[in-house]
């Protein structure tokens, strides 16, 4: 699994954007509505709702992976 930077949307509980560490952060993240939620990777526990296969596909097409989690460890 690759390593990701995790961003959380302030206005929607649990909405997350995972961006590979090796990729550029999308412009919509820098608009002040998102907060940095930490790093995800092989040494970190992933949110329960994180789907690694879906993330790989989304990153291939979009450069990021949007998902919503109910995992309280990852809700800001």
CORZI-V19689 format. One record per residue. N is the residue number from 1. RES is the residue in one letter. SS is DSSP state (H for helix, E for strand, L for the rest). PSI is psi in whole degrees, 0 to 359 (none if undefined). OMEGA is omega in degrees with one decimal (* if undefined). Layout:
N & RES & SS & PSI & OMEGA
N & RES & SS & PSI & OMEGA
This chain:
1 & X & L & 142 & 177.8
2 & X & L & 167 & 177.2
3 & X & L & 143 & -177.1
4 & X & E & 153 & 163.8
5 & X & E & 134 & -177.2
6 & X & E & 132 & 177.0
7 & X & E & 145 & -178.7
8 & X & E & 134 & 178.0
9 & X & E & 128 & -176.1
10 & X & L & 325 & -171.7
11 & X & L & 349 & -179.1
12 & X & L & 111 & -176.9
13 & X & L & 126 & 175.2
14 & X & L & 354 & 179.5
15 & X & E & 123 & -174.0
16 & X & E & 154 & 174.5
17 & X & E & 119 & 177.5
18 & X & E & 125 & -179.0
19 & X & E & 125 & 178.4
20 & X & E & 140 & -179.9
21 & X & L & 332 & -178.2
22 & X & L & 359 & -177.2
23 & X & L & 162 & 175.4
24 & X & L & 138 & 177.9
25 & X & L & 131 & -179.7
26 & X & L & 150 & -176.5
27 & X & H & 326 & -177.7
28 & X & H & 339 & 177.9
29 & X & H & 326 & -176.0
30 & X & H & 9 & -176.5
31 & X & H & 3 & 178.4
32 & X & L & 0 & -179.8
33 & X & L & 356 & -178.8
34 & X & E & 150 & 174.6
35 & X & E & 151 & 176.8
36 & X & E & 128 & -176.7
37 & X & E & 6 & 178.4
38 & X & E & 192 & -177.7
39 & X & E & 145 & 174.5
40 & X & E & 141 & 178.7
41 & X & L & 197 & -175.0
42 & X & L & 332 & -177.3
43 & X & L & 356 & -177.4
44 & X & L & 152 & 172.1
45 & X & L & 136 & -179.9
46 & X & L & 154 & 172.2
47 & X & L & 147 & -178.5
48 & X & L & 330 & -176.1
49 & X & L & 0 & -177.8
50 & X & L & 124 & -179.7
51 & X & L & 107 & -174.6
52 & X & H & 321 & 179.2
53 & X & H & 318 & 177.4
54 & X & H & 322 & 178.5
55 & X & H & 315 & 178.8
56 & X & H & 316 & 179.6
57 & X & H & 313 & -179.3
58 & X & H & 318 & -180.0
59 & X & H & 322 & 179.4
60 & X & H & 321 & -177.7
61 & X & H & 325 & -172.6
62 & X & H & 337 & -175.4
63 & X & L & 359 & 179.3
64 & X & L & 169 & -180.0
65 & X & E & 116 & 175.6
66 & X & E & 134 & 176.2
67 & X & E & 161 & 177.2
68 & X & E & 138 & -178.3
69 & X & L & 150 & 171.9
70 & X & L & 5 & 179.3
71 & X & L & 109 & -174.2
72 & X & H & 336 & 178.4
73 & X & H & 339 & -174.0
74 & X & H & 8 & 178.2
75 & X & L & 123 & -176.9
76 & X & L & none & *
